Amino acid sequence: MVRSLVLHIGDPKTGSTSIQEVLRFGQWTSAAITAEYTPELNSFPLANPLWDAKQAAQRTPRFTRLAEQLAASKADVAIISAEQFARVNPVALMTALQEFLPDLADTAVVVAYVRPHVSRLISAYMQRTKSGLFQGQIEALFTASQKEPLLEYTPRFERWRAVFGDRFILRPMIRSQLQDGDVVADFLHIALQGQPFQFLGGDHANTSLSVETLAGLRVVQTVLKKAEVPAGPRNLIGDHVGRTLASTRRPGETRIRVSRALYQDVATYCRADAAAMDASFFGAPIMTEALIAAEAEAVPEPQISAARAYYQAETIAVLQGHARELSAQIKMHHGVWVQAFERRIGQRPGPEIPENLPPKAKDHIRAANAILAEVAALVAGFHGAVPVGVRTAPVKGLRLTLS
């Protein structure tokens, strides 16, 4: 059995996917220490039953499988990672550890990263827009976020420390504060107990998107939502296109920034929390200085998010047509493409298109991927006509049916 346990709980939008991909695909090595990681890209299946009543029945079987995996492992340390743990009551997590992993519960280390407040608002706006979960402007998200509360960190992190004590490690998501200026290196330094390690190649995931690409994705997500495509597939569709677009940078792209007026509102709202975080967790004005520094990044006026500001009318119409095709595909073949994409990114085992799938299911996956590739090309082609090679009309016979 492994000798120690490290749980990485996010926060959301703090490089979690980069950490998980390095761990899931073995993109590191060490002669001094070994680590066991879960077979999925992330441990959402473990976290979700602890906060979602609809999945509560899965708590016992999923934690039992984890206990069996770690009991059979000879690694020095086990690592579990999922942003969804940020939604969990830490008492519920500790209770599950004591029940299913009693030998590891009292020494388990919990690691979290936290973005400065303005950066967190921008990253939440980007993620929720990309995923089709939010259709408005960033100013509206700030107003809505105060009900969650998205930007009030101190009470939530203090609850984690109350349960795990000094085994709760909170790190600021600020490059100058991280090991080697990199969140993956920083996390591995902690998880591997300071032992030396090397990366084996592979690019860290980067899903930062521009004002223009978000405007194009909003067109697609608006159609999908109107067609009543469920939130889960819409989230993965946004992830698919976002991963494609994030791999390149296009001339003329605009970074997402807050306006000066919104900055003042955020600074006023978050100033006390930043000071509390500094006093409670960092012993230095790290979050306060980051909040002050964000003013220099603010722009005079709110950024325009309407697609018509960046895309020709023909391009918008073609994007809408592709989104309608995609919605028909996803709704007609429920779950087939979703599971294929999860296999592609490592969340499920096996190849993206397994050999034993029915031929029409394989055709559906390829058709959906083809549409998504064209959507990505259209979104990437802002300030221009429809790119050469991208369809401007639906393909006849594209809507396949499963036998």
N, C-alpha and C positions, 0 to 999 in steps of 0.2 A: 504494500500500500504506500501511496505517496506520503511524504513526511510533513508537508505544509500546503496551505491553500491560499491563493490570492484571488480575490474577486474584483474585477474591474466593472464599475457601475456607470460609466459615462463621465460627465454629463453629456446629453445630446450635443452634437456638433462640436466635439472637442477632439476630433481625430480618431474616433472609435473604429471606424471602418478600416483605417490604415493599420491600427494596432491588430485588429482581428485578421486582416488578410496576411500580415506577416506571420502571425501565429498559426492560422489555419493551413497555410500553404508552406510552412516550414522554411520561411525566408530568413532564418537566422541559425547560428550554430555556436556552441560553446563546448570547450573541452573540460570545463569545470563543473557544470551543472546541467541537469536534464529537466525537461518540463513536459507535462501531459496537458493537452488541450482537448476541448470538446470536438466531436466529429462534425459539428455544424460551424458555419462562419461565426455565428453568435449564439448566445444561450437564451434567446427570447423564449423558447419553449420552457425553460426553467423559471424565468422571471414572471411570465404572464400569469400562471396560476396563483401567484402570490398577491396579485392586485385585481385581476379580472375575475369576477364571480362566475362568468360564463365558462371559464376554463379551470375552475377550482378543483374539479374532479380529476384533473390531470396531475395534480400536485404529487400524489403518492407514486404513481407509476414513473413519472419523469425523474423525481429525486431518487427513486429506487434504482433506476438505470444508471444515474450518475454515481451512486454509491458503489454499484457493481463495477463500473469502469475504473474508479479510483482504487478500489480494493485490488483489482487485477494489475494495476500499474506499478512499475518499479521506478518511476520518475522521482526526482527529488521534490518537485513542486508541481501542484496542479493549478492551472489558470482557467478561470471562468470569466467570460466577458459578455456584457449585454447592457446597452443603454436603458433598456426597459427596467432594470433594477432601480433606476432613479425614481421610478413611480411607486416603488414598493415601500411599505412601512418597514423600517429596519428591524423592528421587533419580529415581524413575520418572517423575515429572512433568517434571523438568528434562531428562531424556533425551528425552522426547517433544518438548519444545519445541525442543531442539537439532536433532532430526531433521527436524521438520516446519516449524518457524518459526525457522530459524537466525538471521535478521536481528533477531529480537525477544528471543531467549532470554536473552541476557546482560544485558539491561536490564529484563526483565520484573519487575514489582512484584507481590508477593503480600500481600494484606490479609486479616487475620483479626480476629475479635472474640471476647472470652472473657467469659463470665458469672462472677460471684462463685460460690463453691462451693455454698452452700446454694441459691441461686437456680437453679443448673444442675441440682441434684438434683430440685427441684420441677418444673422445666420438662421434664426427661426423664420423670418420672413422669406428667405430664399428657399428653405426646405419645405415650408408649408405651401408656398406657391408652386414649386416644382412638383409637389405631390398632389396638387389639386385640393388640398385641405383648406386653403384660404384664397379668396378671390379679390380681396380689397387692396388698399394701399398700406404702406408700412405704418403710416400714422394711425390708421384704424387698428392695425395689429397691436400697436403699443397700448391703445386704449383698452382693447379686449384682454391683453395680457395681464393687466392689473387684477383681473378676477381669478387668474390661475393659482398663484401669482408666478409668472415666468421669471421676473427679475428680482425677486426677493429671496436671496440665497441663504442668508444666515440661519433663519429658523430651521430650514430643511437640513442643512449640513450639521447643525448642532444636534438634531435628532439622531443622525448617524453616529456622531461622536459619543452621544449618551449611551448608545448600545455597544459600540465596538471600542470605545476609549481611544488610547493612543495607537491602536491598530487600525484606526481610520486615518488614511493619509489623503489630504486634499492638496492638489497642486494647481497653481495658476496657469491657465492656457495662454502664456505669454512667452514668445520665443526666447527672450533674454533670460527667463527664469528656468528654462528646461535644459535637461542634459543634452549637450551638443546642439542646442537650439531646436530639438526635434522631439515631438511628443512620443513617437514610437521608441526612440532610444531612451527617453526618460522613463517610460513605463517598464521597459525591459530591465533597466538598471534597478528599479524597485523590485519587480517581480522575481528577478534572478538573484536577488539578495546581494547586489553589488558585484557579482562575479563577472569576469570579462566575457564578452560575446562579440560576434561579428555578424553583419548582415550578408546575405547570400545573393543580393541583387533583387530586382523587381521594384517597380516604382510604387511609392506610397500613394494610396488613393487621394485624389484631389477633386472634390465635387463643387468647388466654388464657381458660381455662374454669374454672368453679367446681367445688367439691366435689359439688354436687348434679347438675350436668350430666354430670360424669364418671361418677357413679353410674348415671345413665340410659344413657349410652353403653356402660358395661361390660355392662349387660343385653343390649344389641344385639350387641356384639362376642362375648359368650359364646355366643350362639346361632349366629352366623356361623362361629365357630371350630369348634363342635361339628358343624356342617353341612359342614365341610371346605372352606369358601370360602378360596381362597389368600390369603396375607399381602398381596400387592400390592393386590387389590381391597378388602380389609378396611381397609388404610391409606387408600385414597382415599375409602371410605365414611365413615370417621371424619373425614377432611378436609372432605368435603362438608357433613356435619352441623355440624362445628366452625365452619366459615366462616359458616354460617347463624346459629348461636347467638352467635358472637362479635360480630356486628353490633349486638346490643342487650344491654342489661343489665337483669336482672329483679330486682325487690325481694326481699330476703331471701337473695340469693346469698352464698355463703361462699367467700372466697379460700382457696386451698390453702396450708396452712402446715405446718411440721414441729412436732412436739411438743418440749417442753423436753428430754426425754430423748434424742430423736433428734438434736436440735441439738448436745447435748454430745458425742455420738458422732461427728457429722460434723466438729465443730470440732477434736476431738482428732485425727481422721484427716487433716484437711486443713491444719492449722496450719503444718506444715513446708512444704507445697507453696505456700501463700499467701506465706510469707516468701521462698521461692525465686523465685517469680514477681516479687515486688516488687523483689528485688535484681537479677534477671537482665534484666527487661524494662521496669520502670516507674520505678525510681529513687526510689520513694516508697512508703509503706505502704498502697497502694490496695487490694489484695486482702486484706491483713490487717485493715484497718479495716472492710471490707465483711463479712468473716467475723465480726468482733466485733459489728458492728451488727445482724447477722441474729438475734442472741439476743433482741432486743426484739420481733421479729415472731413468735417461737415461742409456741405455745399450751400450756396446762398438760397436756393429754392428747391422744393421737392422735385425729385427726378420723375420724368414722365414715364409711365408704365404701359400706356396704351400701345398695342401692336401697330396701329396705323402710323405711329411716329417712326417706326423702324422698318416696316415691311410694306411692299407694294400690295395693292388690293388683290391682285391676282394670286400672290403668294399666300395671303391670308385665306383666300377662298380655297386654295389647294390644301393648305394645312387643315382646314375644317373638313374637307372631303376625306382626307386621309384619316382624320380622327373618327369620322363616322364609320369608315371601313373597319378601323381597329376596334371600335366599340362593338360592331356586329360580330367580329371574330371572337372577341373575349367573352361576350355574352352567350354566343352560340356554343362555345366549347369551354364551358366553365372550368377553370382550374388547370387546364392542360398547359397553356402558355405560362401561367404563374409558376407551376411546378418546374417547368423547363428553365425559367429564368433563375429560380432558386437553386437548381442544379448548376447552372452556369456560374453563379457567384460563390458556390460552395456551401450554401445553406442546407442543401440536401445532397446525399451521396449520389454518385453516378454521373454519366455524361449528360449533356444537355438534352440530347435526343437518343434515348436508349433504343437498342435494336428491337426489343420486344414490344414497342409501341405499335398500335395499329397504323397502317399506312396513312389514313386520313388524319390521324392525330399528328403524325410527323409533318404532313403537308400544312396543317394548321399552324404549327410552331414556326415553320419556315416562312409562311405567309405573313404572320404577325411580325416576325423579325424583319422581313423585307419592308413592311409598312413603316416600322420604327426607324429603320435605316434612312428611309426617305424623309421621315419627319425630322430626324436629326440634321439631314442635309438642308432641309428647308429652313429650320431654325438657325442653323449656322450661316445661312446666306442672307442675313438681314442687309438692308440698304442695297439690295440688288434684285434682279429678276429671278424667276424660278430657275434653280441650277440645272445645267444640262444633264440629261439622263434621268431626272425626276419626273414621274408621271404627273400629268395635269388632269387626268380623268381616271375613274375607277377601272380596275381590271375586270373584264367579264369573267364570271365563273370563280371569282376569288373567294366567295363565301362558301366554304366547304362544310360538309356535315359529317359527323362521326357515324360510322356504321354500328 
